[in-house]
Amino acid sequence: MRGEKVCNVQDARTLHCLTAEATVSCARCGAKAHSPQNVCEPVQLAESKSSGE
């Protein structure tokens, strides 16, 4: 699955594995993924959890 682009995945199980706990989104199509390798133009997602400060 390494390097497989989220926007090209047909299998729901594979898609779930690639998108679980997403850390990046694609600047081109908006797809979200865990690894920057799995989107065409990765953009880091803003962390939504509070840091506890």
Buried (B, 14 or more C-beta within 10 A) or exposed (E): EEEBBBBEBEEEEEBEBBBEEBEBBBEEEEBBBBBBBBBEEBBEEEEEEEEEE
